[in-house]
Amino acid sequence: MTKADIVSKISDQTGIEKIAVQATVEAFMDSVKLSLTEGNNVYLRGFGSFIVKERAEKTGRNISKNESIIIPAHNIPAFKPAKTFIEDVKDNVSVK
């Protein structure tokens, strides 16, 4: 499902124009990104949490030059689904 699909689905369900829904979805995503770049997590009860995870420094390998490199510690965005979200997916999605 793409962002356009989400916008269409919300527009169909609510009767709100697609342009307004798209602006709202984009504003939501911008708010989440801004919050995470400022180091703040976003908690949506019943859905999940957008969090910032810290990755420790580690040793990697540059295969083409056959040498070890140090990958510095860094932060990455992550999503942790709520327990109810996980249960809904477990109960309703069939493996193909």
FENFEN-V205092 format. One record per residue. RES is the residue in one small letter. SS is DSSP state (H for helix, E for strand, C for the rest). NEAR is the number of other ideal C-beta (glycine too) atoms within 12 Angstrom. Layout:
((RES,SS,NEAR) (RES,SS,NEAR))
//
This chain:
((m,C,9) (t,C,10) (k,H,17) (a,H,15) (d,H,15) (i,H,20) (v,H,26) (s,H,20) (k,H,17) (i,H,23) (s,H,21) (d,H,14) (q,H,12) (t,H,14) (g,C,10) (i,C,18) (e,C,15) (k,H,22) (i,H,13) (a,H,16) (v,H,25) (q,H,22) (a,H,17) (t,H,21) (v,H,25) (e,H,18) (a,H,14) (f,H,22) (m,H,20) (d,H,15) (s,H,18) (v,H,27) (k,H,17) (l,H,16) (s,H,21) (l,H,23) (t,H,17) (e,C,13) (g,C,14) (n,C,17) (n,C,21) (v,E,27) (y,E,17) (l,E,20) (r,C,11) (g,C,14) (f,C,20) (g,E,22) (s,E,24) (f,E,27) (i,E,22) (v,E,23) (k,E,18) (e,E,14) (r,E,15) (a,C,13) (e,C,12) (k,E,13) (t,E,12) (g,E,14) (r,E,13) (n,E,12) (i,C,9) (s,C,7) (k,C,9) (n,C,8) (e,E,11) (s,E,12) (i,E,15) (i,E,14) (i,E,14) (p,C,13) (a,C,12) (h,E,14) (n,E,17) (i,E,15) (p,E,24) (a,E,18) (f,E,21) (k,E,19) (p,E,20) (a,C,18) (k,H,15) (t,H,15) (f,H,20) (i,H,17) (e,H,13) (d,H,15) (v,H,16) (k,H,13) (d,H,10) (n,H,10) (v,C,11) (s,C,7) (v,C,6) (k,C,3))
//
